[in-house]
Amino acid sequence: MDDLIYPASLFAIAITAFSFYQSGNTKFAFFILAIGVYIIYSHETGNTATDFKNDMVISIDNKAADFSKSSGTGKYDASEAVKFLDKEKK
């Protein structure tokens, strides 16, 4: 059953893009074709948008941790922030 999902989705993409093109919606037709290209790319390479997002989040987290260590700020402590704000109010 899983073997049919990939060709069926490409067939649905082709039919949808063709119908948009026939009705004069070329922008939507190209958008649907771009979705089809993404489906083919992710199927062939195994790279997905979710994997890209997760890699970016991990990279940003690592850079923030490195910056925190290099600047000496350490970890965020909410109680210290409250103490600082209380001191500012006085």
C-alpha positions in Angstrom: 0.0 0.0 0.0 2.9 2.4 0.8 4.2 1.8 -2.7 1.1 3.4 -4.2 1.1 6.6 -2.2 4.1 8.2 -4.0 2.9 7.6 -7.6 -0.7 8.4 -6.6 0.3 11.7 -5.1 2.4 12.6 -8.2 -0.6 11.7 -10.4 -2.9 13.9 -8.3 -0.3 16.7 -8.5 -0.2 16.4 -12.3 -4.0 16.3 -12.7 -4.4 19.3 -10.4 -1.7 21.3 -12.2 -3.2 20.5 -15.6 -6.7 21.6 -14.5 -5.3 24.8 -13.1 -3.4 25.5 -16.3 -6.4 24.7 -18.5 -8.6 27.2 -16.5 -6.0 29.9 -16.8 -4.6 29.9 -13.3 -0.9 29.6 -14.3 0.3 30.8 -11.0 -1.5 28.1 -9.1 -0.4 25.5 -11.7 3.3 26.5 -11.1 2.7 26.4 -7.3 1.3 22.9 -7.6 4.2 21.9 -9.8 6.6 23.3 -7.1 4.9 21.1 -4.6 5.4 18.2 -6.9 9.1 19.0 -7.2 9.3 19.1 -3.4 7.7 15.7 -3.2 10.1 14.2 -5.7 13.1 15.9 -4.0 12.1 14.7 -0.5 11.4 11.2 -1.8 14.7 10.8 -3.7 17.0 12.5 -1.1 15.3 11.9 2.2 15.7 15.6 3.1 12.4 17.2 4.2 11.4 20.6 5.3 11.0 19.3 8.9 14.5 17.9 9.0 15.8 21.3 7.7 13.8 23.1 10.4 15.1 20.8 13.1 18.7 21.3 12.0 18.2 25.0 12.1 16.8 25.0 15.6 19.6 22.7 16.9 22.2 25.0 15.2 20.7 28.1 16.7 20.5 26.5 20.1 24.1 25.4 20.0 25.2 28.9 18.9 23.2 30.5 21.7 24.8 28.1 24.2 28.3 28.9 22.9 27.5 32.6 23.1 26.2 32.2 26.6 29.4 30.4 27.7 31.7 32.9 25.9 30.0 36.0 27.3 29.8 34.6 30.8 26.0 35.1 31.1 25.4 31.5 32.0 21.9 30.1 32.1 18.8 32.2 32.5 17.5 32.4 36.0 14.1 33.8 36.5 14.5 34.4 40.2 17.6 36.6 39.4 15.5 38.6 36.9 12.8 39.2 39.5 15.4 40.3 42.1 16.8 42.7 39.5 13.4 44.2 38.7 12.5 44.5 42.4 15.8 46.4 42.9 15.0 48.7 40.0 11.5 49.6 41.4 13.0 50.9 44.7 
